[in-house]
Amino acid sequence: ILSQIFAAMTASVGNLKITEGKEKRYDIFKKVFFLNAWIYGFCSISFLCLDQDFIHIFFGESFVMDIGILFLVVFRFYLEGMRKSVLTFRDAFGLFWHNRYMPVGEVSINLLVSLGLVGKYGVKGVLAGTIISMLAMPWWIEPYIVFRHGLMMEGRRYWKQYGSYAGISILAAVLTWKACAGVSAENLFIKLVIKACLCGTIPNGLYWIVYRRREEYQYYFKFVIKIKELLME
């Protein structure tokens, strides 16, 4: 579902390479990346804090994942999700040729590491193999290609922003996790609802405090206000 949000942007982003200069292209990238980081940061935190209770209620306690597996699943989800803005620009700019060998390398690393770890660590080893292969190849190669051949600028801007977004998301995750751990309602459904409210409030509240003065936030805020005005006419 989340992927469709960024897939819908591809056609619009594709026009930038023809009609706009590199600073304008980078300005749009920052806005897409900001939305990317906010959505996947929030969803990852909610996934982490709500998954076990949700599975327990709707599928049974025997299907609840081990906390170690859950952390790895969420970490993989976050890493994969944070690539969406880069992949949107890669697809829109048609930069497939430059990373034509990367999928082979990623699959090879994934297979070798997963096979090496699965015997000792089981499912955790397979998940670790996927994460390691992602970090070893697409995590840094795709941004490099987009910035070098698409945006025509150095990639340090990307990594600076990535570090900032990841740091705030980690802080939000720690605060939300601790808050959810303090919920002690006996009814599991009520407990899930309370935790969901905390997940909706703490991460988004922290993001708002940190980012409310940023240009990217103001862009989306004004966009929402404009949509609201149009609906009220």
BELNORDA-V861745 format. One record per residue. PSI is psi in degrees with one decimal (999 if undefined). OMEGA is omega in degrees with one decimal (none if undefined). BURIAL is # if it has 24 or more other C-alpha atoms within 12 Angstrom, else .. Layout:
PSI_OMEGA_BURIAL ; PSI_OMEGA_BURIAL
This chain:
-46.7_179.8_. ; -36.0_-179.6_. ; -32.0_-178.6_. ; -28.0_178.2_. ; -45.5_-176.8_. ; -28.9_175.8_# ; -35.3_-179.9_. ; -20.3_-179.0_. ; -15.1_-170.2_# ; -46.8_-178.1_# ; -43.1_-179.7_. ; -41.5_179.5_. ; -34.9_-179.2_# ; -31.1_179.0_# ; -22.6_-177.1_. ; -36.7_-176.4_# ; -27.4_-177.3_# ; -39.1_-169.5_. ; -17.7_-173.5_. ; 158.4_176.4_. ; 176.0_-172.7_. ; -32.6_179.3_. ; -40.1_176.9_. ; -39.8_177.8_. ; -42.2_179.6_# ; -35.7_177.8_# ; -42.7_177.2_. ; -39.8_178.2_# ; -43.3_179.5_# ; -40.5_-179.5_# ; -41.5_178.3_# ; -41.5_-179.4_# ; -37.7_177.4_# ; -48.2_177.9_# ; -42.6_178.0_# ; -50.1_-176.6_# ; -40.2_-178.8_# ; -49.0_-177.0_# ; -50.2_-175.4_# ; -26.9_173.1_# ; -48.5_179.0_# ; -47.1_-177.7_# ; -37.2_179.0_# ; -42.7_178.9_# ; -43.0_178.7_# ; -42.4_177.2_# ; -46.7_-177.4_# ; -43.0_-172.4_# ; -23.1_-173.5_# ; -17.7_-171.2_# ; -50.5_-174.3_# ; -42.1_178.9_# ; -39.5_179.4_# ; -47.4_179.5_# ; -41.3_-179.4_. ; -43.8_-176.9_. ; -46.7_-170.0_. ; -18.2_-178.2_. ; -16.8_179.4_. ; 152.7_-176.1_. ; -29.9_-177.1_. ; -17.4_-179.5_. ; -1.5_-179.5_. ; 131.4_-177.8_. ; 148.5_171.0_# ; 145.0_-175.5_. ; -34.0_178.0_. ; -42.3_177.3_. ; -41.9_180.0_. ; -45.1_179.2_# ; -42.1_180.0_# ; -41.2_178.9_# ; -45.2_-179.4_# ; -40.0_178.8_# ; -42.1_177.1_# ; -42.3_178.2_# ; -43.0_-179.6_# ; -46.8_179.4_# ; -44.3_179.1_# ; -42.4_-178.3_# ; -36.6_-178.4_# ; -7.6_176.4_# ; -10.1_-169.8_# ; -42.8_-179.6_# ; -41.7_178.1_# ; -43.5_-179.7_# ; -34.9_177.3_# ; -44.8_-180.0_# ; -34.6_177.1_# ; -46.7_-179.9_# ; -40.9_-178.1_# ; -35.6_-179.0_# ; -5.3_178.3_# ; 41.7_-174.7_# ; 44.8_-176.0_# ; -32.8_-174.5_. ; -33.3_-174.2_. ; -24.0_178.3_. ; 35.0_-176.1_# ; -26.5_-178.7_. ; -13.1_-174.8_. ; -45.1_-179.8_# ; -37.0_179.0_. ; -45.0_178.9_. ; -41.6_-179.3_. ; -46.2_179.8_# ; -39.8_-179.5_. ; -46.6_179.1_. ; -43.1_-179.9_# ; -47.2_-178.2_# ; -46.9_-177.0_# ; -46.9_-178.2_. ; -42.4_-179.8_# ; -44.2_178.4_# ; -34.0_179.7_. ; -28.4_-175.7_. ; -20.7_-172.4_. ; -34.1_-178.8_. ; -37.7_-176.8_. ; -36.5_-172.6_. ; -4.2_177.3_. ; -134.0_-178.3_. ; -37.0_178.8_. ; -37.6_179.3_# ; -39.4_178.4_# ; -44.3_178.5_# ; -40.5_178.0_# ; -38.1_177.7_# ; -41.6_178.1_# ; -43.3_-179.5_# ; -44.8_-179.1_# ; -42.5_179.2_# ; -34.7_177.9_# ; -43.6_179.1_# ; -32.4_-177.3_# ; -26.7_-174.3_. ; -81.7_-170.4_# ; -28.6_-175.9_# ; -36.9_-179.6_# ; -26.2_-178.0_# ; -44.3_-178.4_# ; -46.5_176.0_# ; -37.9_179.2_# ; -45.5_-178.7_# ; -44.6_-178.8_# ; -43.8_-178.0_# ; -36.5_-178.1_# ; -45.0_-172.6_. ; -14.6_-179.6_# ; -56.7_-179.0_# ; -15.3_176.3_# ; 47.7_177.6_. ; 170.3_-178.3_. ; 148.1_-175.7_. ; -1.5_-177.8_# ; -29.1_177.0_. ; -40.8_-179.9_. ; -48.0_-176.0_# ; -32.6_175.4_. ; -45.3_178.0_. ; -42.0_179.8_. ; -46.2_179.1_# ; -40.3_178.7_. ; -48.7_-179.8_. ; -44.2_-179.2_# ; -40.6_180.0_# ; -45.1_178.6_. ; -38.2_179.6_# ; -37.7_177.3_# ; -43.6_177.7_# ; -44.5_178.7_. ; -38.5_179.7_# ; -42.9_179.8_# ; -46.4_-179.6_. ; -43.2_-178.6_# ; -41.9_179.1_# ; -45.1_179.9_# ; -39.5_178.8_. ; -43.1_179.4_. ; -33.2_179.5_# ; -23.4_179.7_. ; -5.0_178.9_. ; 124.8_-173.9_# ; 29.0_178.3_. ; 138.3_-178.8_. ; -36.7_178.3_. ; 121.3_-175.2_. ; -36.5_-179.4_. ; -43.7_177.2_. ; -39.3_177.3_. ; -42.5_178.4_# ; -41.7_-179.9_# ; -43.8_179.6_. ; -44.1_178.8_# ; -38.1_178.9_# ; -38.6_177.6_# ; -40.6_177.6_. ; -40.0_179.0_# ; -32.8_178.9_# ; -27.1_-174.3_# ; -51.7_-171.1_# ; -54.6_-179.1_# ; -47.5_-178.3_# ; -35.0_176.5_# ; -42.8_178.3_. ; -43.8_177.4_# ; -42.2_-179.3_# ; -44.0_179.6_. ; -43.1_-175.7_. ; -38.8_-169.0_. ; -2.0_-169.7_# ; -25.0_-179.3_. ; -2.6_-177.8_. ; 151.1_-178.7_. ; -40.4_-177.9_. ; -42.6_178.4_# ; -45.3_-179.8_# ; -34.6_178.3_. ; -49.5_-178.8_. ; -34.4_177.9_. ; -46.5_178.7_. ; -34.0_178.3_. ; -44.3_179.0_. ; -42.0_178.6_. ; -41.7_-180.0_. ; -42.3_177.8_. ; -42.0_179.0_. ; -42.5_179.3_. ; -39.4_179.0_. ; -38.3_-179.9_. ; -27.9_-177.7_. ; -12.4_179.5_. ; 999_none_.
